[in-house]
């Protein structure tokens, strides 16, 4: 009975597939590394932006933190919010 493929030919084809997969994994690893660096850079930028916004808010509105606390004291901070007439959010 004749074999559909020569064993040497099969070995050669498997070697080519293996080389292709190795190249693919190398490229994929490079993309993953680049993505991780990008995510870290974006996280740093967002943290910096949050800090700048917070500092700007506290510079322009120095009593902001105290005002927010007073508003929460008035409208409540729990299950009683829906019963408070000053809380205009939908129930």
N, CA, C and O atoms as CSV, one atom per row, in Angstrom:
chain,resi,resn,atom,element,x,y,z
A,1,UNK,N,N,0.841,-1.183,0.000
A,1,UNK,CA,C,0.000,0.000,0.000
A,1,UNK,C,C,0.885,1.245,0.000
A,1,UNK,O,O,1.866,1.319,0.739
A,2,UNK,N,N,0.539,2.193,-0.812
A,2,UNK,CA,C,1.329,3.407,-0.956
A,2,UNK,C,C,0.960,4.414,0.139
A,2,UNK,O,O,-0.215,4.649,0.418
A,3,UNK,N,N,1.997,5.002,0.750
A,3,UNK,CA,C,1.767,6.015,1.777
A,3,UNK,C,C,1.403,7.333,1.093
A,3,UNK,O,O,1.979,7.672,0.060
A,4,UNK,N,N,0.446,8.080,1.665
A,4,UNK,CA,C,0.049,9.330,1.019
A,4,UNK,C,C,1.173,10.367,1.013
A,4,UNK,O,O,1.247,11.191,0.102
A,5,UNK,N,N,2.026,10.333,1.999
A,5,UNK,CA,C,3.128,11.295,2.076
A,5,UNK,C,C,4.400,10.565,2.451
A,5,UNK,O,O,4.387,9.588,3.201
A,6,UNK,N,N,5.452,11.043,1.933
A,6,UNK,CA,C,6.764,10.542,2.287
A,6,UNK,C,C,7.071,11.025,3.703
A,6,UNK,O,O,6.812,12.192,4.000
A,7,UNK,N,N,7.612,10.183,4.594
A,7,UNK,CA,C,7.909,10.631,5.959
A,7,UNK,C,C,8.865,11.822,5.991
A,7,UNK,O,O,8.737,12.693,6.852
A,8,UNK,N,N,9.808,11.868,5.075
A,8,UNK,CA,C,10.719,13.012,5.018
A,8,UNK,C,C,9.967,14.289,4.650
A,8,UNK,O,O,10.238,15.366,5.180
A,9,UNK,N,N,9.009,14.140,3.722
A,9,UNK,CA,C,8.198,15.289,3.317
A,9,UNK,C,C,7.347,15.785,4.476
A,9,UNK,O,O,7.211,16.992,4.674
A,10,UNK,N,N,6.772,14.863,5.244
A,10,UNK,CA,C,5.977,15.248,6.418
A,10,UNK,C,C,6.843,15.965,7.441
A,10,UNK,O,O,6.425,16.976,8.007
A,11,UNK,N,N,8.038,15.458,7.683
A,11,UNK,CA,C,8.946,16.089,8.637
A,11,UNK,C,C,9.299,17.503,8.187
A,11,UNK,O,O,9.354,18.429,8.997
A,12,UNK,N,N,9.536,17.657,6.895
A,12,UNK,CA,C,9.855,18.972,6.348
A,12,UNK,C,C,8.687,19.940,6.508
A,12,UNK,O,O,8.887,21.103,6.858
A,13,UNK,N,N,7.486,19.470,6.255
A,13,UNK,CA,C,6.299,20.324,6.390
A,13,UNK,C,C,6.069,20.720,7.852
A,13,UNK,O,O,5.733,21.867,8.147
A,14,UNK,N,N,6.252,19.766,8.755
A,14,UNK,CA,C,6.087,20.062,10.181
A,14,UNK,C,C,7.133,21.077,10.623
A,14,UNK,O,O,6.830,21.978,11.406
A,15,UNK,N,N,8.363,20.940,10.127
A,15,UNK,CA,C,9.420,21.904,10.474
A,15,UNK,C,C,9.069,23.309,9.986
A,15,UNK,O,O,9.305,24.286,10.696
A,16,UNK,N,N,8.510,23.419,8.784
A,16,UNK,CA,C,8.109,24.732,8.264
A,16,UNK,C,C,6.980,25.332,9.101
A,16,UNK,O,O,6.969,26.531,9.381
A,17,UNK,N,N,6.032,24.480,9.496
A,17,UNK,CA,C,4.927,24.963,10.341
A,17,UNK,C,C,5.475,25.428,11.684
A,17,UNK,O,O,5.051,26.454,12.216
A,18,UNK,N,N,6.420,24.664,12.228
A,18,UNK,CA,C,7.017,25.032,13.509
A,18,UNK,C,C,7.764,26.363,13.413
A,18,UNK,O,O,7.673,27.185,14.325
A,19,UNK,N,N,8.484,26.582,12.345
A,19,UNK,CA,C,9.189,27.851,12.143
A,19,UNK,C,C,8.200,29.004,12.042
A,19,UNK,O,O,8.421,30.073,12.610
A,20,UNK,N,N,7.110,28.781,11.317
A,20,UNK,CA,C,6.087,29.823,11.192
A,20,UNK,C,C,5.452,30.156,12.530
A,20,UNK,O,O,5.225,31.324,12.848
A,21,UNK,N,N,5.163,29.111,13.319
A,21,UNK,CA,C,4.573,29.351,14.639
A,21,UNK,C,C,5.554,30.074,15.557
A,21,UNK,O,O,5.152,30.939,16.335
A,22,UNK,N,N,6.819,29.732,15.472
A,22,UNK,CA,C,7.820,30.408,16.290
A,22,UNK,C,C,7.884,31.888,15.949
A,22,UNK,O,O,7.939,32.734,16.842
A,23,UNK,N,N,7.876,32.202,14.657
A,23,UNK,CA,C,7.877,33.611,14.239
A,23,UNK,C,C,6.614,34.312,14.727
A,23,UNK,O,O,6.671,35.445,15.205
A,24,UNK,N,N,5.474,33.634,14.603
A,24,UNK,CA,C,4.201,34.210,15.042
A,24,UNK,C,C,4.238,34.520,16.535
A,24,UNK,O,O,3.839,35.608,16.950
A,25,UNK,N,N,4.718,33.564,17.355
A,25,UNK,CA,C,4.777,33.791,18.798
A,25,UNK,C,C,5.754,34.907,19.157
A,25,UNK,O,O,5.511,35.660,20.099
A,26,UNK,N,N,6.845,35.019,18.422
A,26,UNK,CA,C,7.791,36.108,18.671
A,26,UNK,C,C,7.138,37.463,18.393
A,26,UNK,O,O,7.271,38.398,19.183
A,27,UNK,N,N,6.441,37.560,17.276
A,27,UNK,CA,C,5.756,38.815,16.930
A,27,UNK,C,C,4.655,39.109,17.939
A,27,UNK,O,O,4.492,40.247,18.379
A,28,UNK,N,N,3.899,38.073,18.303
A,28,UNK,CA,C,2.822,38.251,19.277
A,28,UNK,C,C,3.375,38.706,20.614
A,28,UNK,O,O,2.788,39.567,21.269
A,29,UNK,N,N,4.498,38.137,21.024
A,29,UNK,CA,C,5.127,38.565,22.276
A,29,UNK,C,C,5.538,40.024,22.219
A,29,UNK,O,O,5.420,40.741,23.213
A,30,UNK,N,N,6.021,40.471,21.067
A,30,UNK,CA,C,6.376,41.885,20.913
A,30,UNK,C,C,5.162,42.789,21.033
A,30,UNK,O,O,5.229,43.857,21.641
A,31,UNK,N,N,4.044,42.352,20.447
A,31,UNK,CA,C,2.817,43.151,20.549
A,31,UNK,C,C,2.320,43.202,21.993
A,31,UNK,O,O,1.852,44.244,22.452
A,32,UNK,N,N,2.419,42.099,22.698
A,32,UNK,CA,C,1.971,42.075,24.094
A,32,UNK,C,C,2.830,43.016,24.940
A,32,UNK,O,O,2.307,43.754,25.775
A,33,UNK,N,N,4.138,42.989,24.723
A,33,UNK,CA,C,5.040,43.884,25.448
A,33,UNK,C,C,4.713,45.345,25.154
A,33,UNK,O,O,4.682,46.177,26.062
A,34,UNK,N,N,4.470,45.651,23.881
A,34,UNK,CA,C,4.119,47.016,23.493
A,34,UNK,C,C,2.802,47.438,24.134
A,34,UNK,O,O,2.673,48.566,24.611
A,35,UNK,N,N,1.817,46.528,24.146
A,35,UNK,CA,C,0.527,46.833,24.765
A,35,UNK,C,C,0.678,47.085,26.259
A,35,UNK,O,O,0.062,48.007,26.793
A,36,UNK,N,N,1.487,46.282,26.940
A,36,UNK,CA,C,1.697,46.490,28.373
A,36,UNK,C,C,2.343,47.850,28.647
A,36,UNK,O,O,1.958,48.542,29.590
A,37,UNK,N,N,3.317,48.231,27.829
A,37,UNK,CA,C,3.944,49.549,27.997
A,37,UNK,C,C,2.937,50.662,27.759
A,37,UNK,O,O,2.934,51.662,28.478
A,38,UNK,N,N,2.078,50.494,26.750
A,38,UNK,CA,C,1.063,51.499,26.444
A,38,UNK,C,C,0.070,51.638,27.605
A,38,UNK,O,O,-0.289,52.749,27.993
A,39,UNK,N,N,-0.364,50.509,28.147
A,39,UNK,CA,C,-1.323,50.549,29.256
A,39,UNK,C,C,-0.706,51.250,30.461
A,39,UNK,O,O,-1.373,52.051,31.116
A,40,UNK,N,N,0.555,50.959,30.762
A,40,UNK,CA,C,1.221,51.629,31.886
A,40,UNK,C,C,1.324,53.135,31.643
A,40,UNK,O,O,1.114,53.933,32.556
A,41,UNK,N,N,1.647,53.514,30.414
A,41,UNK,CA,C,1.761,54.941,30.094
A,41,UNK,C,C,0.410,55.633,30.228
A,41,UNK,O,O,0.335,56.739,30.764
A,42,UNK,N,N,-0.650,55.002,29.754
A,42,UNK,CA,C,-1.987,55.593,29.858
A,42,UNK,C,C,-2.409,55.685,31.322
A,42,UNK,O,O,-2.999,56.686,31.730
A,43,UNK,N,N,-2.116,54.658,32.114
A,43,UNK,CA,C,-2.447,54.710,33.537
A,43,UNK,C,C,-1.727,55.862,34.236
A,43,UNK,O,O,-2.319,56.571,35.051
A,44,UNK,N,N,-0.437,56.044,33.908
A,44,UNK,CA,C,0.310,57.169,34.497
A,44,UNK,C,C,-0.297,58.506,34.080
A,44,UNK,O,O,-0.439,59.417,34.896
A,45,UNK,N,N,-0.653,58.610,32.794
A,45,UNK,CA,C,-1.239,59.867,32.314
A,45,UNK,C,C,-2.576,60.147,32.990
A,45,UNK,O,O,-2.860,61.286,33.360
A,46,UNK,N,N,-3.401,59.107,33.152
A,46,UNK,CA,C,-4.702,59.308,33.806
A,46,UNK,C,C,-4.536,59.674,35.273
A,46,UNK,O,O,-5.256,60.533,35.782
A,47,UNK,N,N,-3.598,59.035,35.957
A,47,UNK,CA,C,-3.355,59.369,37.362
A,47,UNK,C,C,-2.871,60.808,37.484
A,47,UNK,O,O,-3.292,61.537,38.382
A,48,UNK,N,N,-1.991,61.212,36.582
A,48,UNK,CA,C,-1.492,62.586,36.585
A,48,UNK,C,C,-2.623,63.567,36.296
A,48,UNK,O,O,-2.714,64.617,36.932
A,49,UNK,N,N,-3.480,63.231,35.340
A,49,UNK,CA,C,-4.609,64.113,35.005
A,49,UNK,C,C,-5.561,64.234,36.190
A,49,UNK,O,O,-6.044,65.326,36.490
A,50,UNK,N,N,-5.835,63.105,36.869
A,50,UNK,CA,C,-6.721,63.162,38.042
A,50,UNK,C,C,-6.136,64.067,39.118
A,50,UNK,O,O,-6.847,64.868,39.726
A,51,UNK,N,N,-4.832,63.932,39.347
A,51,UNK,CA,C,-4.191,64.777,40.365
A,51,UNK,C,C,-4.258,66.253,39.981
A,51,UNK,O,O,-4.529,67.106,40.826
A,52,UNK,N,N,-4.009,66.551,38.702
A,52,UNK,CA,C,-4.070,67.953,38.261
A,52,UNK,C,C,-5.485,68.505,38.391
A,52,UNK,O,O,-5.670,69.647,38.812
A,53,UNK,N,N,-6.485,67.698,38.031
A,53,UNK,CA,C,-7.878,68.153,38.143
A,53,UNK,C,C,-8.230,68.377,39.609
A,53,UNK,O,O,-8.852,69.381,39.957
A,54,UNK,N,N,-7.830,67.434,40.470
A,54,UNK,CA,C,-8.125,67.582,41.901
A,54,UNK,C,C,-7.467,68.844,42.451
A,54,UNK,O,O,-8.097,69.604,43.188
A,55,UNK,N,N,-6.211,69.067,42.097
A,55,UNK,CA,C,-5.530,70.267,42.580
A,55,UNK,C,C,-6.179,71.536,42.042
A,55,UNK,O,O,-6.294,72.532,42.757
A,56,UNK,N,N,-6.601,71.499,40.785
A,56,UNK,CA,C,-7.277,72.653,40.204
A,56,UNK,C,C,-8.603,72.918,40.913
A,56,UNK,O,O,-8.923,74.061,41.240
A,57,UNK,N,N,-9.376,71.848,41.149
A,57,UNK,CA,C,-10.656,72.016,41.845
A,57,UNK,C,C,-10.447,72.600,43.232
A,57,UNK,O,O,-11.183,73.493,43.652
A,58,UNK,N,N,-9.446,72.098,43.942
A,58,UNK,CA,C,-9.216,72.590,45.298
A,58,UNK,C,C,-8.637,73.998,45.299
A,58,UNK,O,O,-8.799,74.733,46.273
A,59,UNK,N,N,-7.962,74.383,44.213
A,59,UNK,CA,C,-7.455,75.753,44.114
A,59,UNK,C,C,-8.596,76.719,43.822
A,59,UNK,O,O,-8.697,77.780,44.438
A,60,UNK,N,N,-9.460,76.340,42.871
A,60,UNK,CA,C,-10.570,77.215,42.482
A,60,UNK,C,C,-11.673,77.185,43.531
A,60,UNK,O,O,-12.273,78.215,43.836
A,61,UNK,N,N,-11.940,76.005,44.081
A,61,UNK,CA,C,-12.986,75.840,45.095
A,61,UNK,C,C,-12.358,75.271,46.368
A,61,UNK,O,O,-12.428,74.063,46.593
A,62,UNK,N,N,-11.748,76.107,47.200
A,62,UNK,CA,C,-11.019,75.606,48.365
A,62,UNK,C,C,-11.906,74.886,49.382
A,62,UNK,O,O,-11.405,74.079,50.165
A,63,UNK,N,N,-13.200,75.160,49.385
A,63,UNK,CA,C,-14.110,74.533,50.353
A,63,UNK,C,C,-14.876,73.365,49.747
A,63,UNK,O,O,-15.876,72.925,50.315
A,64,UNK,N,N,-14.424,72.853,48.598
A,64,UNK,CA,C,-15.172,71.818,47.881
A,64,UNK,C,C,-15.374,70.559,48.715
A,64,UNK,O,O,-16.486,70.034,48.782
A,65,UNK,N,N,-14.321,70.075,49.346
A,65,UNK,CA,C,-14.440,68.848,50.138
A,65,UNK,C,C,-15.428,69.030,51.283
A,65,UNK,O,O,-16.234,68.141,51.558
A,66,UNK,N,N,-15.368,70.159,51.938
A,66,UNK,CA,C,-16.294,70.440,53.042
A,66,UNK,C,C,-17.723,70.590,52.514
A,66,UNK,O,O,-18.666,70.103,53.137
A,67,UNK,N,N,-17.888,71.259,51.371
A,67,UNK,CA,C,-19.223,71.430,50.789
A,67,UNK,C,C,-19.842,70.090,50.396
A,67,UNK,O,O,-21.031,69.864,50.618
A,68,UNK,N,N,-19.040,69.210,49.817
A,68,UNK,CA,C,-19.552,67.882,49.449
A,68,UNK,C,C,-19.995,67.131,50.695
A,68,UNK,O,O,-21.041,66.482,50.693
A,69,UNK,N,N,-19.200,67.216,51.764
A,69,UNK,CA,C,-19.573,66.538,53.006
A,69,UNK,C,C,-20.886,67.102,53.561
A,69,UNK,O,O,-21.732,66.349,54.043
A,70,UNK,N,N,-21.052,68.421,53.493
A,70,UNK,CA,C,-22.286,69.027,53.999
A,70,UNK,C,C,-23.494,68.602,53.169
A,70,UNK,O,O,-24.565,68.345,53.718
A,71,UNK,N,N,-23.325,68.527,51.845
A,71,UNK,CA,C,-24.433,68.082,50.995
A,71,UNK,C,C,-24.804,66.648,51.327
A,71,UNK,O,O,-25.986,66.314,51.403
A,72,UNK,N,N,-23.795,65.790,51.527
A,72,UNK,CA,C,-24.086,64.398,51.894
A,72,UNK,C,C,-24.772,64.314,53.251
A,72,UNK,O,O,-25.622,63.449,53.463
A,73,UNK,N,N,-24.414,65.201,54.167
A,73,UNK,CA,C,-25.087,65.223,55.464
A,73,UNK,C,C,-26.553,65.607,55.317
A,73,UNK,O,O,-27.405,65.104,56.049
A,74,UNK,N,N,-26.849,66.499,54.373
A,74,UNK,CA,C,-28.235,66.947,54.172
A,74,UNK,C,C,-29.059,65.873,53.480
A,74,UNK,O,O,-30.154,65.547,53.938
A,75,UNK,N,N,-28.549,65.315,52.377
A,75,UNK,CA,C,-29.369,64.374,51.603
A,75,UNK,C,C,-29.210,62.941,52.069
A,75,UNK,O,O,-29.931,62.058,51.605
A,76,UNK,N,N,-28.290,62.697,52.966
A,76,UNK,CA,C,-28.109,61.346,53.476
A,76,UNK,C,C,-27.107,60.576,52.636
A,76,UNK,O,O,-26.721,60.981,51.540
A,77,UNK,N,N,-26.704,59.447,53.203
A,77,UNK,CA,C,-25.695,58.646,52.519
A,77,UNK,C,C,-26.026,57.167,52.692
A,77,UNK,O,O,-25.154,56.365,53.028
A,78,UNK,N,N,-27.255,56.821,52.468
A,78,UNK,CA,C,-27.646,55.424,52.638
A,78,UNK,C,C,-29.003,55.167,52.019
A,78,UNK,O,O,-29.357,55.765,51.003
A,79,UNK,N,N,-29.762,54.276,52.634
A,79,UNK,CA,C,-31.067,53.893,52.102
A,79,UNK,C,C,-32.116,54.983,52.233
A,79,UNK,O,O,-33.156,54.912,51.577
A,80,UNK,N,N,-31.872,55.990,53.063
A,80,UNK,CA,C,-32.853,57.054,53.286
A,80,UNK,C,C,-32.860,58.096,52.176
A,80,UNK,O,O,-33.633,59.051,52.245
A,81,UNK,N,N,-32.023,57.941,51.156
A,81,UNK,CA,C,-31.953,58.944,50.098
A,81,UNK,C,C,-33.278,59.092,49.360
A,81,UNK,O,O,-33.652,60.200,48.974
A,82,UNK,N,N,-33.980,57.999,49.165
A,82,UNK,CA,C,-35.228,58.083,48.404
A,82,UNK,C,C,-36.331,58.779,49.197
A,82,UNK,O,O,-37.321,59.221,48.613
A,83,UNK,N,N,-36.177,58.882,50.510
A,83,UNK,CA,C,-37.198,59.529,51.344
A,83,UNK,C,C,-36.911,61.004,51.575
A,83,UNK,O,O,-37.752,61.721,52.117
A,84,UNK,N,N,-35.747,61.459,51.174
A,84,UNK,CA,C,-35.348,62.832,51.432
A,84,UNK,C,C,-35.916,63.749,50.346
A,84,UNK,O,O,-35.670,63.508,49.164
A,85,UNK,N,N,-36.667,64.789,50.710
A,85,UNK,CA,C,-37.261,65.677,49.710
A,85,UNK,C,C,-36.229,66.529,48.963
A,85,UNK,O,O,-36.533,67.052,47.891
A,86,UNK,N,N,-35.025,66.679,49.504
A,86,UNK,CA,C,-33.991,67.461,48.832
A,86,UNK,C,C,-33.247,66.655,47.779
A,86,UNK,O,O,-32.509,67.217,46.970
A,87,UNK,N,N,-33.438,65.348,47.786
A,87,UNK,CA,C,-32.752,64.480,46.817
A,87,UNK,C,C,-33.640,64.383,45.583
A,87,UNK,O,O,-34.703,63.766,45.627
A,88,UNK,N,N,-33.206,64.993,44.479
A,88,UNK,CA,C,-34.015,65.076,43.270
A,88,UNK,C,C,-33.751,63.929,42.282
A,88,UNK,O,O,-34.258,63.948,41.161
A,89,UNK,N,N,-32.969,62.946,42.694
A,89,UNK,CA,C,-32.708,61.830,41.786
A,89,UNK,C,C,-33.954,60.960,41.630
A,89,UNK,O,O,-34.779,60.898,42.542
A,90,UNK,N,N,-34.101,60.291,40.494
A,90,UNK,CA,C,-35.278,59.435,40.319
A,90,UNK,C,C,-35.298,58.314,41.343
A,90,UNK,O,O,-34.260,57.800,41.760
A,91,UNK,N,N,-36.490,57.960,41.728
A,91,UNK,CA,C,-36.634,56.897,42.751
A,91,UNK,C,C,-36.854,55.565,42.113
A,91,UNK,O,O,-36.995,54.561,42.813
